[in-house]
Amino acid sequence: MKMSYNFDLSPSEEEKYNKWLNKLPQISAGHFGAAGGGHWFKFIPTGIGCIIIVGRSDVPELDENITDYDSW
């Protein structure tokens, strides 16, 4: 059985994500193998909205909350 998960980012969250991407140190191609860029998203549901945190495994100090709190 194939499972597929999708999520959408608001325009504000997408802008924050792109700014975060630009802050990351550059790495050589293939650093993370066949899986790709090594980015991850963490979703924390609350009673009023969903907190979204993004990170990359090699730079945990750059994990960033990209939540659009204004949309809550």
mmCIF file of the C-alpha atoms, coordinates in Angstrom:
data_MODEL
# 
_entry.id   MODEL 
# 
loop_
_atom_site.group_PDB 
_atom_site.id 
_atom_site.type_symbol 
_atom_site.label_atom_id 
_atom_site.label_alt_id 
_atom_site.label_comp_id 
_atom_site.label_asym_id 
_atom_site.label_entity_id 
_atom_site.label_seq_id 
_atom_site.pdbx_PDB_ins_code 
_atom_site.Cartn_x 
_atom_site.Cartn_y 
_atom_site.Cartn_z 
_atom_site.occupancy 
_atom_site.B_iso_or_equiv 
_atom_site.pdbx_formal_charge 
_atom_site.auth_seq_id 
_atom_site.auth_comp_id 
_atom_site.auth_asym_id 
_atom_site.auth_atom_id 
_atom_site.pdbx_PDB_model_num 
ATOM 1  C CA . MET A 1 1  ? 0.000  0.000  0.000  1.00 0.00 ? 1  MET A CA 1 
ATOM 2  C CA . LYS A 1 2  ? 1.437  3.350  -1.047 1.00 0.00 ? 2  LYS A CA 1 
ATOM 3  C CA . MET A 1 3  ? 1.061  6.242  1.363  1.00 0.00 ? 3  MET A CA 1 
ATOM 4  C CA . SER A 1 4  ? 1.399  9.853  0.296  1.00 0.00 ? 4  SER A CA 1 
ATOM 5  C CA . TYR A 1 5  ? 1.494  12.905 2.527  1.00 0.00 ? 5  TYR A CA 1 
ATOM 6  C CA . ASN A 1 6  ? 1.259  16.485 1.347  1.00 0.00 ? 6  ASN A CA 1 
ATOM 7  C CA . PHE A 1 7  ? 1.235  19.832 3.054  1.00 0.00 ? 7  PHE A CA 1 
ATOM 8  C CA . ASP A 1 8  ? 0.844  23.443 1.997  1.00 0.00 ? 8  ASP A CA 1 
ATOM 9  C CA . LEU A 1 9  ? 2.702  26.496 3.217  1.00 0.00 ? 9  LEU A CA 1 
ATOM 10 C CA . SER A 1 10 ? 1.064  29.902 3.331  1.00 0.00 ? 10 SER A CA 1 
ATOM 11 C CA . PRO A 1 11 ? 2.778  32.646 1.293  1.00 0.00 ? 11 PRO A CA 1 
ATOM 12 C CA . SER A 1 12 ? 4.266  34.007 4.529  1.00 0.00 ? 12 SER A CA 1 
ATOM 13 C CA . GLU A 1 13 ? 5.582  30.569 5.553  1.00 0.00 ? 13 GLU A CA 1 
ATOM 14 C CA . GLU A 1 14 ? 6.996  29.999 2.078  1.00 0.00 ? 14 GLU A CA 1 
ATOM 15 C CA . GLU A 1 15 ? 8.812  33.337 2.250  1.00 0.00 ? 15 GLU A CA 1 
ATOM 16 C CA . LYS A 1 16 ? 10.268 32.436 5.662  1.00 0.00 ? 16 LYS A CA 1 
ATOM 17 C CA . TYR A 1 17 ? 11.292 28.999 4.327  1.00 0.00 ? 17 TYR A CA 1 
ATOM 18 C CA . ASN A 1 18 ? 13.109 30.549 1.349  1.00 0.00 ? 18 ASN A CA 1 
ATOM 19 C CA . LYS A 1 19 ? 14.939 33.004 3.635  1.00 0.00 ? 19 LYS A CA 1 
ATOM 20 C CA . TRP A 1 20 ? 15.954 30.068 5.831  1.00 0.00 ? 20 TRP A CA 1 
ATOM 21 C CA . LEU A 1 21 ? 17.244 28.156 2.784  1.00 0.00 ? 21 LEU A CA 1 
ATOM 22 C CA . ASN A 1 22 ? 19.439 31.111 1.841  1.00 0.00 ? 22 ASN A CA 1 
ATOM 23 C CA . LYS A 1 23 ? 21.011 31.154 5.336  1.00 0.00 ? 23 LYS A CA 1 
ATOM 24 C CA . LEU A 1 24 ? 22.160 27.528 5.104  1.00 0.00 ? 24 LEU A CA 1 
ATOM 25 C CA . PRO A 1 25 ? 25.805 26.757 4.437  1.00 0.00 ? 25 PRO A CA 1 
ATOM 26 C CA . GLN A 1 26 ? 26.418 25.380 0.952  1.00 0.00 ? 26 GLN A CA 1 
ATOM 27 C CA . ILE A 1 27 ? 27.308 21.690 0.742  1.00 0.00 ? 27 ILE A CA 1 
ATOM 28 C CA . SER A 1 28 ? 28.570 19.534 -2.082 1.00 0.00 ? 28 SER A CA 1 
ATOM 29 C CA . ALA A 1 29 ? 26.099 17.658 -4.265 1.00 0.00 ? 29 ALA A CA 1 
ATOM 30 C CA . GLY A 1 30 ? 25.358 14.173 -3.004 1.00 0.00 ? 30 GLY A CA 1 
ATOM 31 C CA . HIS A 1 31 ? 26.138 15.024 0.629  1.00 0.00 ? 31 HIS A CA 1 
ATOM 32 C CA . PHE A 1 32 ? 22.817 13.509 1.767  1.00 0.00 ? 32 PHE A CA 1 
ATOM 33 C CA . GLY A 1 33 ? 22.770 10.625 -0.710 1.00 0.00 ? 33 GLY A CA 1 
ATOM 34 C CA . ALA A 1 34 ? 19.741 9.534  -2.704 1.00 0.00 ? 34 ALA A CA 1 
ATOM 35 C CA . ALA A 1 35 ? 17.301 11.145 -0.235 1.00 0.00 ? 35 ALA A CA 1 
ATOM 36 C CA . GLY A 1 36 ? 18.135 14.634 -1.458 1.00 0.00 ? 36 GLY A CA 1 
ATOM 37 C CA . GLY A 1 37 ? 18.642 17.823 0.511  1.00 0.00 ? 37 GLY A CA 1 
ATOM 38 C CA . GLY A 1 38 ? 18.339 16.490 4.051  1.00 0.00 ? 38 GLY A CA 1 
ATOM 39 C CA . HIS A 1 39 ? 15.653 19.056 4.967  1.00 0.00 ? 39 HIS A CA 1 
ATOM 40 C CA . TRP A 1 40 ? 12.907 18.128 7.367  1.00 0.00 ? 40 TRP A CA 1 
ATOM 41 C CA . PHE A 1 41 ? 9.674  19.688 8.576  1.00 0.00 ? 41 PHE A CA 1 
ATOM 42 C CA . LYS A 1 42 ? 8.184  19.240 12.050 1.00 0.00 ? 42 LYS A CA 1 
ATOM 43 C CA . PHE A 1 43 ? 4.463  19.901 12.501 1.00 0.00 ? 43 PHE A CA 1 
ATOM 44 C CA . ILE A 1 44 ? 3.128  20.534 16.000 1.00 0.00 ? 44 ILE A CA 1 
ATOM 45 C CA . PRO A 1 45 ? -0.676 20.742 16.046 1.00 0.00 ? 45 PRO A CA 1 
ATOM 46 C CA . THR A 1 46 ? -2.227 22.950 18.720 1.00 0.00 ? 46 THR A CA 1 
ATOM 47 C CA . GLY A 1 47 ? -5.799 23.909 19.493 1.00 0.00 ? 47 GLY A CA 1 
ATOM 48 C CA . ILE A 1 48 ? -5.516 27.117 17.470 1.00 0.00 ? 48 ILE A CA 1 
ATOM 49 C CA . GLY A 1 49 ? -3.132 26.255 14.616 1.00 0.00 ? 49 GLY A CA 1 
ATOM 50 C CA . CYS A 1 50 ? -0.144 24.208 13.543 1.00 0.00 ? 50 CYS A CA 1 
ATOM 51 C CA . ILE A 1 51 ? 3.425  25.198 14.403 1.00 0.00 ? 51 ILE A CA 1 
ATOM 52 C CA . ILE A 1 52 ? 5.872  24.479 11.567 1.00 0.00 ? 52 ILE A CA 1 
ATOM 53 C CA . ILE A 1 53 ? 9.587  24.096 12.224 1.00 0.00 ? 53 ILE A CA 1 
ATOM 54 C CA . VAL A 1 54 ? 12.088 23.404 9.447  1.00 0.00 ? 54 VAL A CA 1 
ATOM 55 C CA . GLY A 1 55 ? 15.637 22.137 9.722  1.00 0.00 ? 55 GLY A CA 1 
ATOM 56 C CA . ARG A 1 56 ? 18.544 20.361 8.095  1.00 0.00 ? 56 ARG A CA 1 
ATOM 57 C CA . SER A 1 57 ? 20.281 17.527 9.912  1.00 0.00 ? 57 SER A CA 1 
ATOM 58 C CA . ASP A 1 58 ? 23.837 18.869 9.611  1.00 0.00 ? 58 ASP A CA 1 
ATOM 59 C CA . VAL A 1 59 ? 23.094 22.311 11.129 1.00 0.00 ? 59 VAL A CA 1 
ATOM 60 C CA . PRO A 1 60 ? 20.637 21.850 14.030 1.00 0.00 ? 60 PRO A CA 1 
ATOM 61 C CA . GLU A 1 61 ? 21.503 25.313 15.345 1.00 0.00 ? 61 GLU A CA 1 
ATOM 62 C CA . LEU A 1 62 ? 19.750 26.764 12.271 1.00 0.00 ? 62 LEU A CA 1 
ATOM 63 C CA . ASP A 1 63 ? 16.388 25.047 12.873 1.00 0.00 ? 63 ASP A CA 1 
ATOM 64 C CA . GLU A 1 64 ? 13.730 27.701 12.352 1.00 0.00 ? 64 GLU A CA 1 
ATOM 65 C CA . ASN A 1 65 ? 10.095 28.240 13.225 1.00 0.00 ? 65 ASN A CA 1 
ATOM 66 C CA . ILE A 1 66 ? 8.363  29.388 9.997  1.00 0.00 ? 66 ILE A CA 1 
ATOM 67 C CA . THR A 1 67 ? 4.825  29.454 11.426 1.00 0.00 ? 67 THR A CA 1 
ATOM 68 C CA . ASP A 1 68 ? 2.495  32.156 10.134 1.00 0.00 ? 68 ASP A CA 1 
ATOM 69 C CA . TYR A 1 69 ? 1.025  33.137 13.517 1.00 0.00 ? 69 TYR A CA 1 
ATOM 70 C CA . ASP A 1 70 ? -0.872 36.030 11.915 1.00 0.00 ? 70 ASP A CA 1 
ATOM 71 C CA . SER A 1 71 ? -3.155 33.485 10.220 1.00 0.00 ? 71 SER A CA 1 
ATOM 72 C CA . TRP A 1 72 ? -4.322 32.068 13.579 1.00 0.00 ? 72 TRP A CA 1 
# 
